[in-house]
Amino acid sequence: MCPYYDQLDDIYSGGKDVNVVVVESEDRPLWTSDNSVTDQESIVEAPFLIELDDSSNLNDSNSTEPSFVEKTKMKAQKTSLAQLVSIESNRSQFCEDRLKIDREALNLQVDKFVWNKELEERKLKLEEDRKEMDERKLRLEEKQADNEFKLKQQELEQKERILKLELELKYKNHN
């Protein structure tokens, strides 16, 4: 038996025909002119419907087996369809992963913002407390200076009175 029998049997055997129907809900293309994916809002997922039909035949002749060219086309359609489905699923998984990462990054930014806000609030409260302490210190220093002034004034008045009394006593004693 031929070592390539299975492959030849797949090619020349009478199998089921595959009809591929591509449905799009909008008229926008999935790919731009530079072969990059367009933005996510403009992408329309195209579900691929595969119908296996025993009665439909791509061959116009009365034979039940499709020709080699038709089988090759069907095989190419199957592989390209599988590639498209694989690419689309990979792209959608990539988009989902990217969205998750973006959400996590956004959550981190929000947490950082909240932390910075709390830090700034604490700094402001500490600054207010420091100003209040400085004002209290100033008032205490003013009181202390005022008290010192009054004390010196009283001391001077006392010295003046003592001098007056001494002078009066000297004049009384001399007269």
Secondary structure, 3 states (H helix, E strand, C coil): CCCCHHHHHHHHCCCCEEEEEECCCCCCCCECCCCCECCHHHCCCCCEEEEEECCCCCCCCCCCCCCHHHHHHHHHHHHHHHHHHHHHHHHHHHHHHHHHHHHHHHHHHHHHHHHHHHHHHHHHHHHHHHHHHHHHHHHHHHHHHHHHHHHHHHHHHHHHHHHHHHHHHHHHHHC
